[in-house]
């Protein structure tokens, strides 16, 4: 990929995140509940202490970092950061609502973290590294800003087969000819899912004592209609294609989603999809 193509892709992806922010705010509480097993693993494995300085990258609504903020008080600080200003605004509002005061908010890019070297004790990044053009650069930046002996905890999605909650709407569009299969070489949810890849990248960035595990989750909704509404809120790509279809074609897509989701629908109509995330801890 040329430098100009990479920059165009970065701009396109940032624009999508900024347009997705309202939906993410509407679904922030649901996302917090869904992601809590992963957030808890990350924060617990960092073994944070009062007085430490913690950086969360690609924080989105900020909830993983907010768990850390409680543990570094008194005297410690959370830096909650994102490349999207609308996402940062969501995190600001959620921190204020929760009464979290030991937090700073910064506009930071994953690939170019505008902080001094060796300036933080710990780094968090939940489900962000696989969505950027250069994950290796992001991991090098995490290593650079960590003090000697600092720790990084991050999460990326495991392979697509283990995450039908995320793939079902796209599969429906592809099956019906309304979308092309995703480019396997482009940034995306599952680009770091290959066995051993995340550990290799961390070690190449200079991290040591790397631990990679998987954490199982469950994506639930009271009904298929509510599941679809949630996907439309949080996936701009899916929402744009779906909203551009005729009423009849939207009904066809909804029917195909129902067919694909049938194994995960309970007798009462509620939906429970399995989900699986890779989590990693590494030392600077």
LINNOR-V165340 format. One record per residue. RES is the residue in one small letter. SS is DSSP state (helix for helix, strand for strand, loop for the rest). BURIAL is b if it has 16 or more other C-alpha atoms within 10 Angstrom, else e. D_FIRST is the distance of its C-alpha to the first C-alpha in whole Angstrom. Layout:
BEGIN
res/ss/burial/d_first
RES/SS/BURIAL/D_FIRST
RES/SS/BURIAL/D_FIRST
END
This chain:
BEGIN
res/ss/burial/d_first
x/loop/e/0
x/loop/e/4
x/helix/e/7
x/helix/e/8
x/helix/e/6
x/helix/e/6
x/helix/e/10
x/helix/e/11
x/helix/b/10
x/helix/b/12
x/helix/e/15
x/helix/e/15
x/helix/b/16
x/helix/b/18
x/helix/e/20
x/helix/e/20
x/helix/b/22
x/helix/b/24
x/helix/b/25
x/helix/b/26
x/helix/b/28
x/helix/b/31
x/helix/b/31
x/helix/b/30
x/helix/b/33
x/helix/e/35
x/loop/b/34
x/helix/b/34
x/helix/e/37
x/helix/e/36
x/helix/b/33
x/helix/b/35
x/helix/e/37
x/helix/b/35
x/helix/b/33
x/helix/e/36
x/helix/e/36
x/helix/b/32
x/helix/b/33
x/helix/e/36
x/helix/b/35
x/helix/b/33
x/helix/b/35
x/helix/e/38
x/helix/e/36
x/helix/b/35
x/loop/e/39
x/loop/b/39
x/loop/b/42
x/loop/e/44
x/loop/e/43
x/loop/b/39
x/strand/b/36
x/strand/b/33
x/strand/b/30
x/strand/b/28
x/loop/b/25
x/loop/b/23
x/loop/b/27
x/loop/b/27
x/loop/b/31
x/loop/b/32
x/helix/b/34
x/helix/b/33
x/helix/b/33
x/helix/b/36
x/helix/b/38
x/helix/b/37
x/helix/b/39
x/helix/b/42
x/helix/b/42
x/helix/b/41
x/loop/b/44
x/loop/e/46
x/loop/e/44
x/loop/b/41
x/strand/b/38
x/strand/b/35
x/strand/b/32
x/strand/b/31
x/strand/b/27
x/strand/b/24
x/loop/b/22
x/loop/b/24
x/helix/b/27
x/helix/b/28
x/helix/b/28
x/helix/b/29
x/helix/b/32
x/helix/b/33
x/helix/b/33
x/helix/b/35
x/helix/e/38
x/helix/b/38
x/helix/b/38
x/helix/e/41
x/helix/e/43
x/helix/e/43
x/loop/e/44
x/loop/e/42
x/loop/e/42
x/loop/b/41
x/strand/b/37
x/strand/e/35
x/strand/b/32
x/strand/b/29
x/strand/b/26
x/loop/b/23
x/loop/b/20
x/loop/b/19
x/loop/b/16
x/loop/e/19
x/loop/b/22
x/loop/e/24
x/loop/e/27
x/loop/e/29
x/loop/e/29
x/loop/b/31
x/loop/b/32
x/strand/b/32
x/strand/b/34
x/strand/b/32
x/strand/b/29
x/strand/b/28
x/strand/b/25
x/strand/b/26
x/loop/b/23
x/loop/b/20
x/helix/b/18
x/helix/b/17
x/helix/b/16
x/loop/b/13
x/loop/b/10
x/loop/e/11
x/helix/b/14
x/helix/b/15
x/helix/b/15
x/helix/b/17
x/helix/b/20
x/helix/b/20
x/helix/b/21
x/helix/b/23
x/helix/b/25
x/helix/b/25
x/helix/b/27
x/strand/b/29
x/strand/b/33
x/strand/e/34
x/strand/e/35
x/strand/b/33
x/strand/b/32
x/strand/b/29
x/strand/b/29
x/strand/b/26
x/strand/b/25
x/strand/b/23
x/strand/b/24
x/loop/b/25
x/loop/b/24
x/helix/b/24
x/helix/e/28
x/helix/b/29
x/loop/b/28
x/helix/b/30
x/helix/b/30
x/helix/b/27
x/helix/e/26
x/helix/b/29
x/helix/b/28
x/helix/b/25
x/helix/b/27
x/helix/b/29
x/helix/b/27
x/helix/e/25
x/helix/e/29
x/loop/e/30
x/loop/e/27
x/loop/e/26
x/loop/e/23
x/loop/e/20
x/loop/e/19
x/loop/e/17
x/loop/e/13
x/loop/e/14
x/loop/e/10
x/loop/e/10
x/loop/b/12
x/loop/b/16
x/loop/b/19
x/loop/b/19
x/loop/b/16
x/loop/b/18
x/loop/b/21
x/loop/e/21
x/loop/e/24
x/loop/e/24
x/helix/e/20
x/helix/b/21
x/helix/b/24
x/helix/e/22
x/helix/b/19
x/helix/b/22
x/helix/b/24
x/helix/e/21
x/loop/b/21
x/loop/e/25
x/loop/b/27
x/strand/b/30
x/strand/e/32
x/strand/b/30
x/strand/e/31
x/strand/e/29
x/strand/e/31
x/strand/b/31
x/strand/e/33
x/strand/e/34
x/strand/b/34
x/strand/b/36
x/strand/b/35
x/strand/b/38
x/strand/b/39
x/loop/e/43
x/loop/b/42
x/helix/b/39
x/helix/e/39
x/helix/e/39
x/helix/b/36
x/helix/b/34
x/helix/e/35
x/helix/b/33
x/helix/b/30
x/helix/b/30
x/helix/b/31
x/helix/b/28
x/loop/b/25
x/helix/b/24
x/helix/e/22
x/helix/b/25
x/helix/b/27
x/helix/e/26
x/helix/e/26
x/helix/b/29
x/helix/e/31
x/loop/e/30
x/loop/e/32
x/loop/e/35
x/helix/e/38
x/helix/e/39
x/helix/b/35
x/helix/b/35
x/helix/e/38
x/helix/b/36
x/helix/b/33
x/helix/b/36
x/helix/e/38
x/helix/b/35
x/helix/b/34
x/helix/b/38
x/helix/e/38
x/helix/b/35
x/helix/b/36
x/helix/e/40
x/helix/e/40
x/helix/b/39
x/strand/b/42
x/loop/e/45
x/loop/e/48
x/loop/e/49
x/loop/e/45
x/loop/b/43
x/strand/b/40
x/strand/b/39
x/strand/b/35
x/strand/b/34
x/strand/b/31
x/strand/b/30
x/strand/b/28
x/strand/b/27
x/strand/b/28
x/strand/b/28
x/strand/b/30
x/strand/b/29
x/strand/b/31
x/loop/b/30
END
